[in-house]
């Protein structure tokens, strides 16, 4: 089975739970007193998707402002970016929009963007409506899920949605072939029949 | 989607499971510190920043780092330059080896062990025009200071960190240090995935049990995007072909000079050329360890400058690389000098050139080449020269040329060293001479004449087609620091083996019967001796099985139990101390 390394970066405001999302995904655990990340922390997890192994190389970036300028090192070469916000804090959703802009301008051209509205267990103090976020995500053709790292809601689904959007290595190879066949269609058809 | 669970222990990720290590412990198993060296109009070169801030460097060490991190002013390196230097650590510095690291170091090949007396500096220097600065130039170096000779690896790491740092400043170094502080220790034999600033560097740390010349890393993943991950085929080897290409007609001569520990200086136009040539020279006798001092980049400010360039005594056994033209004069009396010119265009076939007489080396603009009056003991290997020349004409990839040259040196060194290994193995006392009740016998002394006699039948002619005065080469080698270093480590291994065999012999005796036949004083004496032996075995990592040690410890405990109570208590106390 083919093993593919997929670089994924997590972006978003400080305290929205980026590291908690990664810990839940990789370790299936949750620590409410997690320290702020310095620079970025790195973790990996390999999952099977159809007939491929996806090894996610996850760069969980620091949300603090002083590390903001480092972000390009982490989204450079990334297959996907997960941008997280906190559903109980309106301003974290505005930060998210800025990240989307930055990725559009400087990120890799075909990067898969996934939006995670984290802390959905705190519905009582919600500030960002699910529908608003969903509409926004649709408008930029991004994956969208509301997650709770604390209660393990939608974390695996988030990565599954990313896997779905990644073109399979085999398909791209076959489609290349298909293109070739079409160019010499008459000849090939005769041979086939 | 089905999760395959956690990755193996190769990953640098489980901080939860590794709570035992303190902050910076992991960092210090790789690096001593990271320094930023800049240029101050009034002070000259200074260490502008150091990470971690608690890292200790003496003033003398800082001065060395400052001078060695910048190219000599004349070499005018514009743009980015990478090179490596090595400098002596100040005396009196405590060697604060982490206990884990002893373990790490023990299984390393001799030439990859931590340097006990020196630091390596891996430099990334940038010099660009900048009108906004008073000096008109931006000049800065980022330097990784380490005791580990992982040249190729640190070259890759500093190349990843430095350009980002020059663009994005301090948070960058914080991020880099935080990444490195999560790396697993450099354990020999392990394949490590080391994340650094958005990139995963995959390396395998060699062990002393590896067969020399075998591939070190096999990467299983398909795609290779340089932004995602990079697999290094080697952590320490430099590209021998590229480094030797300006002088490749003389590789035979150079190999002999390095093997014999002859004083050798490389004069190059840039620190990167000087350092990689020196490192290539030191590496060409691998798996033999080059035991004398070497300085990939040496300047007139070096604290050893006077010691090494004095004319009042013969030049020392040392290889160093210099760029300052001043050395052409200072080192005129040196017996062997390599001059390297500016890099030639790729695909250029060098013409056959003679070794130049030293007399002709007078001025700075002397032509590139090897200046020496040394006459090699062995004949030149015309075949390897032809093979490499053919490669150049056919535009064979430099990796392939490097592999050919590396194999050539390896076979040559092995042909040379195998007769010595065989002879030294014969110095080991017979197994039957080992007794549980006597201290282990000593290995027989090395006799040059006895060794020379073995060459007739089992000399290098068995494995090498090269003709020449092998006997003369051995005689010379036996007087060299490299022989001394090699023999010392072989002898140490033999002594350890003998100690281990004696422990095993002891272990197979029924000590209780012995105790019953002897006096109390003798029993106590035996217990103390055994305890010492056990402690020694652990401290020196003797090649003895854990079960042997446990069994012996068990015997000691049983004997103690047989003794009167007052003695028992005293002996148990000495146990705990």
Interface residues (C-beta under 8 A of the other chain):
Chain A: X2 X3 X4 X5 X7 X26 X27 X29 X38 X39 X40 X41 X42 X43 X44 X45 X46 X47 X48 X49 X53 X55 X57 X59 X62 X66 X67 X69 X70 X73 X74 X76 X77 X156 X159 X160 X163 X169
Chain B: X1 X2 X3 X4 X6 X7 X11 X12 X13 X14 X16 X164 X168 X171 X172 X174 X175 X176 X178 X179 X182 X193 X195 X197 X198 X200 X220 X221 X222 X223 X225 X226 X227 X228 X229
